[in-house]
Amino acid sequence: MKRLTIVMTSILVVCVGLVFGIQYLNRTQGFTGDNTLTIYNWGDYIAPELLEKFEDETNYKISYETFDSNEAMYTKINQGGTAYDLTIPSEYMIERMRDEGMLQELDLSRVNGLEHIDSRFLDQAFDKGNRYSIPYFWGTLGIVYNDKFIEKEPSTWNDLWNPDYKNSLMLIDGAREIMGIGLQSEGYSLNEENPEILTRITEKLKQMTPNVKAIVADEIKMYMIQEEAAMAVTFSGEASEMLDENEHLHYVIPDEGTNIWFDNVVIPKTARNIDGAYAFINFLLDPENAAINAEYVGYSTPNADAIERLDSEITEDEQFYPSDEEIANMEVYENLGPELLGIYNDLFLEVKMFRK
């Protein structure tokens, strides 16, 4: 018993030592409980120089983590553990987090710079009155193709089923995105709820699989730049970076319409550094900072005054800044609820398994 007590005491001493060690290390690096701002963002989704600039201009130190899907972000915040002060979900996930009481309602009197945001991107259906979120970036889903391998430009989602494209296509690994392609190819809503229609669309997607070379995530960008595939379904910002790196690549928004998405900044209910969160939101709304961010990230900025600071070759390109007429033909993902979202996920898994 005495030996056990000695062992337990030793473990306790080591643990206490580790805690004080981490605290000491944080203090020596400038991190304290009061001045640390913890941000949870998509991978490679902010200009690194902005993080340094914010730290230089304020007394805050940034602790920065990334995620690769809305669902991964939701799960981690919902489970607790790290108290994130800011995160950047997409529209349907903002709805879900709001409905489940996971977001702080914003005090808009503390938000400076909202007047810089194009009014088209405010007061969206997923957050009327911007009570919980501030626009960050927006974009579309489309087709990237390489003119060295594809002679005729694809113009519709249905072109992806063309047997000439056997083993040529890379798909983004997302249930809403791929089920959405099937739905829009048949004229249905991206937010279809009829299980019979969803099952029928799944069968159609299975018929596309001989053309599918891989279903991947961020790797699409590298594969397309290196010409390891002829076509890909990807997001507009990713496409923008690809086009910059390979002159043979082109981005197409399909005629049937596509998803228009919005990523907005929110403050989780569990945030600790509320002052820092508002300071960073205001920093991002500054047109100069928003322009730096848009130039680095490649996605479309909702900040109208930032657009004036960007190269007109970027902002006049309707592939990435589509006209109002084109936007009218696009659709926003809605929060389908966990049961229907589970059906989408299961059917998409069926498509992926069918390939094997």
Salt bridges, closest charged atoms under 4 A:
GLU65 OE1 - LYS76 NZ 3.02
ASP99 OD1 - ARG98 NH2 2.98
GLU100 OE2 - ARG96 NE 3.14
GLU105 OE2 - ARG131 NE 3.11
GLU115 OE2 - HIS116 NE2 3.85
ASP118 OD2 - ARG120 NE 3.10
ASP123 OD2 - LYS128 NZ 3.63
ASP147 OD1 - HIS248 ND1 2.84
ASP147 OD2 - HIS250 NE2 2.78
ASP173 OD1 - LYS352 NZ 3.03
GLU186 OE2 - LYS204 NZ 2.56
GLU203 OE2 - LYS206 NZ 3.11
GLU227 OE1 - LYS148 NZ 2.95
GLU238 OE1 - LYS221 NZ 3.71
GLU241 OE1 - LYS221 NZ 3.20
ASP275 OD1 - ARG110 NH2 2.55
GLU288 OE2 - LYS53 NZ 3.46
ASP305 OD2 - HIS116 ND1 2.58
ASP324 OD1 - ARG120 NH1 2.54
GLU350 OE1 - LYS206 NZ 3.09
